[in-house]
Amino acid sequence: LGFFYHTGDERRIVGIVEVIGEYRKDPTDETGRFGLVEVKAVKDMPTPVTLATLKADPAFGDMVLVKYSRLSVQPVTQEEWKRIGKMGGL
């Protein structure tokens, strides 16, 4: 499972997804640098959790999303998962 995070102007966690396909090269990337996995939506986050909210909470000071928000795929600790789920109304 993973969080679905909107980038751009929104910058917020909006749901949970399940990875349903193994990593493969992105067929639209002519450079061969990028890859993808298939995901399916599992659950919407009742209350989206913004990056600004996470950055304002010292408990997330070491979270990869807070430190390196431009990475597409990032680890989330069990404690971060629980805390974000609670913040989002799950």
Rosetta constraint file for C-alpha pairs under 8 A:
AtomPair CA 1 CA 16 HARMONIC 6.78 0.50
AtomPair CA 1 CA 17 HARMONIC 5.64 0.50
AtomPair CA 1 CA 18 HARMONIC 4.47 0.50
AtomPair CA 1 CA 19 HARMONIC 6.31 0.50
AtomPair CA 2 CA 16 HARMONIC 5.61 0.50
AtomPair CA 2 CA 17 HARMONIC 5.31 0.50
AtomPair CA 2 CA 18 HARMONIC 6.29 0.50
AtomPair CA 2 CA 19 HARMONIC 7.62 0.50
AtomPair CA 3 CA 13 HARMONIC 6.40 0.50
AtomPair CA 3 CA 14 HARMONIC 7.48 0.50
AtomPair CA 3 CA 15 HARMONIC 5.76 0.50
AtomPair CA 3 CA 16 HARMONIC 4.54 0.50
AtomPair CA 3 CA 17 HARMONIC 6.07 0.50
AtomPair CA 4 CA 13 HARMONIC 5.72 0.50
AtomPair CA 4 CA 14 HARMONIC 5.82 0.50
AtomPair CA 4 CA 15 HARMONIC 5.04 0.50
AtomPair CA 4 CA 16 HARMONIC 5.51 0.50
AtomPair CA 4 CA 17 HARMONIC 6.18 0.50
AtomPair CA 5 CA 11 HARMONIC 6.88 0.50
AtomPair CA 5 CA 12 HARMONIC 5.56 0.50
AtomPair CA 5 CA 13 HARMONIC 4.28 0.50
AtomPair CA 5 CA 14 HARMONIC 5.98 0.50
AtomPair CA 5 CA 15 HARMONIC 7.37 0.50
AtomPair CA 6 CA 10 HARMONIC 6.01 0.50
AtomPair CA 6 CA 11 HARMONIC 5.19 0.50
AtomPair CA 6 CA 12 HARMONIC 5.38 0.50
AtomPair CA 6 CA 13 HARMONIC 6.29 0.50
AtomPair CA 6 CA 14 HARMONIC 6.97 0.50
AtomPair CA 7 CA 11 HARMONIC 4.55 0.50
AtomPair CA 7 CA 12 HARMONIC 7.04 0.50
AtomPair CA 10 CA 50 HARMONIC 7.68 0.50
AtomPair CA 11 CA 50 HARMONIC 5.89 0.50
AtomPair CA 11 CA 51 HARMONIC 5.64 0.50
AtomPair CA 12 CA 48 HARMONIC 6.10 0.50
AtomPair CA 12 CA 49 HARMONIC 5.27 0.50
AtomPair CA 12 CA 50 HARMONIC 3.92 0.50
AtomPair CA 12 CA 51 HARMONIC 5.49 0.50
AtomPair CA 13 CA 45 HARMONIC 7.37 0.50
AtomPair CA 13 CA 48 HARMONIC 5.45 0.50
AtomPair CA 13 CA 49 HARMONIC 5.07 0.50
AtomPair CA 13 CA 50 HARMONIC 6.22 0.50
AtomPair CA 13 CA 51 HARMONIC 7.75 0.50
AtomPair CA 14 CA 44 HARMONIC 6.09 0.50
AtomPair CA 14 CA 45 HARMONIC 4.99 0.50
AtomPair CA 14 CA 46 HARMONIC 7.89 0.50
AtomPair CA 14 CA 47 HARMONIC 7.53 0.50
AtomPair CA 14 CA 48 HARMONIC 4.77 0.50
AtomPair CA 14 CA 49 HARMONIC 6.88 0.50
AtomPair CA 15 CA 41 HARMONIC 7.54 0.50
AtomPair CA 15 CA 42 HARMONIC 7.54 0.50
AtomPair CA 15 CA 43 HARMONIC 5.60 0.50
AtomPair CA 15 CA 44 HARMONIC 4.15 0.50
AtomPair CA 15 CA 45 HARMONIC 4.41 0.50
AtomPair CA 15 CA 48 HARMONIC 7.57 0.50
AtomPair CA 16 CA 41 HARMONIC 6.31 0.50
AtomPair CA 16 CA 42 HARMONIC 5.45 0.50
AtomPair CA 16 CA 43 HARMONIC 5.20 0.50
AtomPair CA 16 CA 44 HARMONIC 6.36 0.50
AtomPair CA 16 CA 45 HARMONIC 7.12 0.50
AtomPair CA 17 CA 39 HARMONIC 6.06 0.50
AtomPair CA 17 CA 40 HARMONIC 5.45 0.50
AtomPair CA 17 CA 41 HARMONIC 4.49 0.50
AtomPair CA 17 CA 42 HARMONIC 5.00 0.50
AtomPair CA 17 CA 43 HARMONIC 7.04 0.50
AtomPair CA 18 CA 39 HARMONIC 5.36 0.50
AtomPair CA 18 CA 40 HARMONIC 5.40 0.50
AtomPair CA 18 CA 41 HARMONIC 6.51 0.50
AtomPair CA 18 CA 42 HARMONIC 6.39 0.50
AtomPair CA 19 CA 37 HARMONIC 6.80 0.50
AtomPair CA 19 CA 38 HARMONIC 5.92 0.50
AtomPair CA 19 CA 39 HARMONIC 4.38 0.50
AtomPair CA 19 CA 40 HARMONIC 6.64 0.50
AtomPair CA 20 CA 37 HARMONIC 7.54 0.50
AtomPair CA 20 CA 38 HARMONIC 5.54 0.50
AtomPair CA 20 CA 39 HARMONIC 5.29 0.50
AtomPair CA 20 CA 40 HARMONIC 6.76 0.50
AtomPair CA 21 CA 37 HARMONIC 5.50 0.50
AtomPair CA 21 CA 38 HARMONIC 4.74 0.50
AtomPair CA 21 CA 39 HARMONIC 6.89 0.50
AtomPair CA 22 CA 37 HARMONIC 5.62 0.50
AtomPair CA 22 CA 38 HARMONIC 7.17 0.50
AtomPair CA 23 CA 35 HARMONIC 6.62 0.50
AtomPair CA 23 CA 36 HARMONIC 5.54 0.50
AtomPair CA 23 CA 37 HARMONIC 4.71 0.50
AtomPair CA 23 CA 38 HARMONIC 7.88 0.50
AtomPair CA 24 CA 35 HARMONIC 5.45 0.50
AtomPair CA 24 CA 36 HARMONIC 5.60 0.50
AtomPair CA 24 CA 37 HARMONIC 6.47 0.50
AtomPair CA 25 CA 29 HARMONIC 7.95 0.50
AtomPair CA 25 CA 32 HARMONIC 6.77 0.50
AtomPair CA 25 CA 33 HARMONIC 7.89 0.50
AtomPair CA 25 CA 34 HARMONIC 6.18 0.50
AtomPair CA 25 CA 35 HARMONIC 4.08 0.50
AtomPair CA 25 CA 36 HARMONIC 6.20 0.50
AtomPair CA 26 CA 32 HARMONIC 7.26 0.50
AtomPair CA 26 CA 34 HARMONIC 5.70 0.50
AtomPair CA 26 CA 35 HARMONIC 4.45 0.50
AtomPair CA 26 CA 36 HARMONIC 5.69 0.50
AtomPair CA 29 CA 33 HARMONIC 7.10 0.50
AtomPair CA 29 CA 34 HARMONIC 6.42 0.50
AtomPair CA 45 CA 85 HARMONIC 7.83 0.50
AtomPair CA 45 CA 88 HARMONIC 5.59 0.50
AtomPair CA 45 CA 89 HARMONIC 6.82 0.50
AtomPair CA 45 CA 90 HARMONIC 6.96 0.50
AtomPair CA 46 CA 88 HARMONIC 5.91 0.50
AtomPair CA 46 CA 89 HARMONIC 5.54 0.50
AtomPair CA 46 CA 90 HARMONIC 7.09 0.50
AtomPair CA 47 CA 87 HARMONIC 7.50 0.50
AtomPair CA 47 CA 88 HARMONIC 4.53 0.50
AtomPair CA 47 CA 89 HARMONIC 5.88 0.50
AtomPair CA 48 CA 88 HARMONIC 5.67 0.50
AtomPair CA 49 CA 53 HARMONIC 6.71 0.50
AtomPair CA 49 CA 54 HARMONIC 7.52 0.50
AtomPair CA 49 CA 84 HARMONIC 7.19 0.50
AtomPair CA 49 CA 87 HARMONIC 6.86 0.50
AtomPair CA 49 CA 88 HARMONIC 5.80 0.50
AtomPair CA 50 CA 54 HARMONIC 6.54 0.50
AtomPair CA 51 CA 55 HARMONIC 6.10 0.50
AtomPair CA 51 CA 65 HARMONIC 7.99 0.50
AtomPair CA 51 CA 66 HARMONIC 7.12 0.50
AtomPair CA 52 CA 56 HARMONIC 6.16 0.50
AtomPair CA 53 CA 57 HARMONIC 6.51 0.50
AtomPair CA 54 CA 60 HARMONIC 6.01 0.50
AtomPair CA 54 CA 66 HARMONIC 6.90 0.50
AtomPair CA 55 CA 60 HARMONIC 6.69 0.50
AtomPair CA 55 CA 61 HARMONIC 6.90 0.50
AtomPair CA 55 CA 66 HARMONIC 5.93 0.50
AtomPair CA 57 CA 61 HARMONIC 7.21 0.50
AtomPair CA 60 CA 66 HARMONIC 6.98 0.50
AtomPair CA 60 CA 80 HARMONIC 7.31 0.50
AtomPair CA 61 CA 66 HARMONIC 6.73 0.50
AtomPair CA 61 CA 67 HARMONIC 7.60 0.50
AtomPair CA 62 CA 66 HARMONIC 7.16 0.50
AtomPair CA 62 CA 67 HARMONIC 6.92 0.50
AtomPair CA 63 CA 67 HARMONIC 6.41 0.50
AtomPair CA 63 CA 76 HARMONIC 7.28 0.50
AtomPair CA 63 CA 80 HARMONIC 7.65 0.50
AtomPair CA 64 CA 68 HARMONIC 5.63 0.50
AtomPair CA 64 CA 69 HARMONIC 7.23 0.50
AtomPair CA 64 CA 74 HARMONIC 6.52 0.50
AtomPair CA 64 CA 75 HARMONIC 6.97 0.50
AtomPair CA 64 CA 76 HARMONIC 7.46 0.50
AtomPair CA 65 CA 69 HARMONIC 4.62 0.50
AtomPair CA 65 CA 70 HARMONIC 7.87 0.50
AtomPair CA 65 CA 71 HARMONIC 7.68 0.50
AtomPair CA 65 CA 74 HARMONIC 6.95 0.50
AtomPair CA 76 CA 80 HARMONIC 6.14 0.50
AtomPair CA 76 CA 81 HARMONIC 6.31 0.50
AtomPair CA 77 CA 81 HARMONIC 6.14 0.50
AtomPair CA 78 CA 82 HARMONIC 6.28 0.50
AtomPair CA 79 CA 83 HARMONIC 6.12 0.50
AtomPair CA 80 CA 84 HARMONIC 5.95 0.50
AtomPair CA 81 CA 85 HARMONIC 6.02 0.50
AtomPair CA 82 CA 86 HARMONIC 6.20 0.50
AtomPair CA 83 CA 87 HARMONIC 6.19 0.50
AtomPair CA 84 CA 88 HARMONIC 6.03 0.50
AtomPair CA 85 CA 89 HARMONIC 6.28 0.50
AtomPair CA 85 CA 90 HARMONIC 5.06 0.50
AtomPair CA 86 CA 90 HARMONIC 5.37 0.50
